[in-house]
Amino acid sequence: MTLALQRIGKTYAGRRALDDVSVELPSSRYTCVMGSSGSGKTTLLRIVAGFERQDAGTVRLDGEAIDRLPAERRPVHTLFQDYALFPHLSAADNVAFAPRLLGIRGAELGRKVARLLADVGLDMSKGSRKPAALSGGEQQRVALARALAGEPRWLLLDEPLAALDRPLRAELRRLLRTVQRERGLGCLHVTHDPEEALALADTLVVLGEGRLLAVGAPQALYERPPSLTVGRLLGELTLVPGAAEEWIRPEHLRIAAGGAPGRVRSTACLGDRWEVEVEVQSGACVVRCPGPPGCAAGDAIGLAWDASHVLRFARAS
Amino acid sequence: MRGRTLHSRAVSLSPTALARAANAVWWVVAFGVPLAGVVSLAAAPGAAVGGSALLAVGADSVALGAALAVVALALAYPLARAVSAPWLLTCVMIAPLARAIGALQLGLAPGTGAFALARLAGDAPLAALLLRVRLRSRPQSWLDAAADLGAGPWRRFRAIEWPHLRPAYAVAGALVLLLGLGDATTAAVAGGGKRYTLALALREAVLLDAHPRRAAVIAGMLIAVAVPCAWALARGLREAARGRSGREGRPGRAGLGVLALCVLPIAALIGPALAWPWSAGDELLLSQVPATLASAGVAAILGAGLGCAAGLGLPPRWGPTMLLPLALPPAVYGAAWLTVAQRLGWGPGDGLTVVALLPGQVAIAYAGAVLAAADAEKLADSARDLGAGLAARARWLWWPLMAPTGVALALVAFAYAVGDAGASAFTSGPGGSTLAVGLEIVGRGGEVGVVPRWALGLASLPLLLAGLAGLIRRP
């Protein structure tokens, strides 16, 4: 079920939240929409879900316009950022909400709920608890099971991992990928976290100030961003030593004797990698290396890089 | 997918038609008929209106209302910091008639002083209640930051708390002023003929002087004040419902003195109420209780149901329209509905009282529902996203979530209807078929011992209802 957004425009109080956004997203793929705050990504998601009405353009599912369908009749379900679990219903009843609306009752409903809870890594002992008695991660899993219970064609995810701590985020990220693959779902996932977007996406959509900045495979966009803005949204860029308008990813710089001269300002351990800030002739640049850099603040070092990793952008970008 | 679509389509058609029908009925009851009544009054033949006298009453009424609003707002802050919302609401629900009789029982002579005390005993808790709603979203982190930077309490209040509370002060000021202008009962009882409000002038123009054109001019003046105030109320309500991420400050104690002042008139009723023997006046008022409870009950249930449905279902742009009946004094509804009903051959009585009270009841419930449901917008989106149409959302989401709020709002509306003598003075007919109107008449007839007893009864009703609401809310 292909999701096509055609020339979508939306204005709030005179401010363009979305400006002529067109993109076609294939079914059964994981699409991440990235952008900084206020870039229009959540507005886009709410338009697809049917909570907002666009001022211009059309949303099509398999070629059929769904603009006139109210949210409750669209074959998409949303995983909300704050979960929006119904506080008066138990976890199992939350999951059973959509199947009940479809007329499923009794033992069949019980089996379906148990299966869905198991699919997201929860057992039925948690099913009788109210949302307030569940942890953040458990609430997120219940919300995912609830969204899946209505058997949507597309799952819309509004920064679903933003409120979780890092280990839980990684765990749920893997769960989302598994669920998507097993069910052949189309997923539209809004996030501002490049790591999350790069890890999850088959297709990456980048928005900036309401405009579509880039669409493509995540690795390709990371390595060859079409603009400086997109490049910076997807990860850190640093100036190439001695060049004013050439950029490179910090992990593509390496410390090597005989390279471009520089002096170490500081070093920092980031856990799985190290970061070195180096003062060079043209200013400062950052080097990221997988292990301890073997230098300290004040040391004179040389910097080397592979010319194929250098990025040049048109001035307008 | 197909099953889901068919199911949703089946339930989504009739609620739309129902909503349109309810909308049409609302416009007729809340605006159409009252407007027709005012026009009919204006078109009636009669003597000259006496514009200068009316303007003098209007100016006097506005000046006193404004002065009382300023005092009520000044008292409201400490009261809001000291007293919890249920207790403030209980104070607000006490009938103005009971407070007016209580002010006289304190030994105050009828006039400005007794009127002011009776009004302030209700206005200060009302303003405090509105401030308290706003205080729930108090920006504690900003206050902490200001304190950290060396700002003292007064500077913190001026720089942070005052701008935050200003919308609530504006709404409270507008509402207190409107209530002052529209209060005929307190002016009639505690004012003792020395203090007039526009609403009392309207009542006398219709019921005593039979001067419909003057009544139309007064109603027009009240409507002219009410329309912009309804807009301001709607805006304030939206502000109050927004941004609840703050934290209330520590309770203060200074407001307990203000609370004592507010309950003083009611406390003054206790002695005479218990001391005076049962008399014929008691029997007369007792006979009016069943009809009063029935009409108030019907108006409250209808009002709470319609108001909650409107609060949950209507978009915010409907706010001013829904809140206009709250800004219009009950006396305007009473006079207008009486006029129209007489033209239609419908005599005064309980039915007319219910209809005249209904717009105000709906507006109260609407305001309460908007405030209570502000946090639930996300849940409604979530239910829609899962395929719940209007009927399914009402059944599975709103009913279980909002039933306690609906019951509480129905109880508030019920207390308001039982204590009302503003609209029912017109619609209950000669002799008064409702308790509050009967009590006012008996009081004027000199049954001095009966009056405090029944006024205390009226004043105790909100306390009983608050207790009942507490029991219902208990799991």
Boltz contact constraints between the chains, C-beta under 6 A:
constraints:
  - contact:
      token1: [A, 49]
      token2: [B, 385]
      max_distance: 6.0
  - contact:
      token1: [A, 51]
      token2: [B, 381]
      max_distance: 6.0
  - contact:
      token1: [A, 71]
      token2: [B, 384]
      max_distance: 6.0
  - contact:
      token1: [A, 71]
      token2: [B, 385]
      max_distance: 6.0
  - contact:
      token1: [A, 72]
      token2: [B, 8]
      max_distance: 6.0
  - contact:
      token1: [A, 72]
      token2: [B, 384]
      max_distance: 6.0
  - contact:
      token1: [A, 72]
      token2: [B, 387]
      max_distance: 6.0
  - contact:
      token1: [A, 72]
      token2: [B, 388]
      max_distance: 6.0
  - contact:
      token1: [A, 72]
      token2: [B, 389]
      max_distance: 6.0
  - contact:
      token1: [A, 73]
      token2: [B, 5]
      max_distance: 6.0
  - contact:
      token1: [A, 73]
      token2: [B, 8]
      max_distance: 6.0
  - contact:
      token1: [A, 75]
      token2: [B, 1]
      max_distance: 6.0
  - contact:
      token1: [A, 77]
      token2: [B, 385]
      max_distance: 6.0
  - contact:
      token1: [A, 78]
      token2: [B, 385]
      max_distance: 6.0
  - contact:
      token1: [A, 84]
      token2: [B, 378]
      max_distance: 6.0
  - contact:
      token1: [A, 84]
      token2: [B, 379]
      max_distance: 6.0
  - contact:
      token1: [A, 84]
      token2: [B, 382]
      max_distance: 6.0
  - contact:
      token1: [A, 86]
      token2: [B, 379]
      max_distance: 6.0
  - contact:
      token1: [A, 88]
      token2: [B, 400]
      max_distance: 6.0
  - contact:
      token1: [A, 88]
      token2: [B, 401]
      max_distance: 6.0
  - contact:
      token1: [A, 97]
      token2: [B, 386]
      max_distance: 6.0
  - contact:
      token1: [A, 98]
      token2: [B, 386]
      max_distance: 6.0
  - contact:
      token1: [A, 98]
      token2: [B, 387]
      max_distance: 6.0
  - contact:
      token1: [A, 101]
      token2: [B, 387]
      max_distance: 6.0
  - contact:
      token1: [A, 101]
      token2: [B, 388]
      max_distance: 6.0
  - contact:
      token1: [A, 101]
      token2: [B, 392]
      max_distance: 6.0
  - contact:
      token1: [A, 102]
      token2: [B, 3]
      max_distance: 6.0
  - contact:
      token1: [A, 102]
      token2: [B, 4]
      max_distance: 6.0
  - contact:
      token1: [A, 150]
      token2: [B, 386]
      max_distance: 6.0
  - contact:
      token1: [A, 150]
      token2: [B, 387]
      max_distance: 6.0
